[in-house]
């Protein structure tokens, strides 16, 4: 999403990440401006087609997933693999991408890289909110600060 103020544009992306205690999976939603993502994909020579028409397991969906996963990385001793389970394009100009990890043993520390769109928009700011064990952890990512550490408190 972009916001213009006094002639300067600012771009925002959001992610909600939640640890499901029952399935022991991380569930993630990435929310991004459809137009800005399409522009970044085109500049990066990713053949995505129309994001509103992405089909499950199509080459276009796989290309978009790979692009997103190169810019949204969650590590707990090793990189956590995510599966893209769906996406929705909304009339307000945003697209939500829904991901789920395989079952994992949640570690106390998560290193997260969330530099989505920063290769195209230097003013891009991304924000993540992790919900885990009834607590919320929020971090902001900037062009100069693309990686953040979250230490999960024990109950």
Protein Blocks (a to p, Z undefined) as FASTA:
>chain_A
ZZdeehiacddddddddddfklopacddddddfklmmmmmmmnopaebjfklccehiakl
mmmmmmmmmmoccdehiacddddfbdcddfkopacdddddddddddfbdcdddfehklmm
mmbccdddddeehiacdddddfklmbccdddddZZ
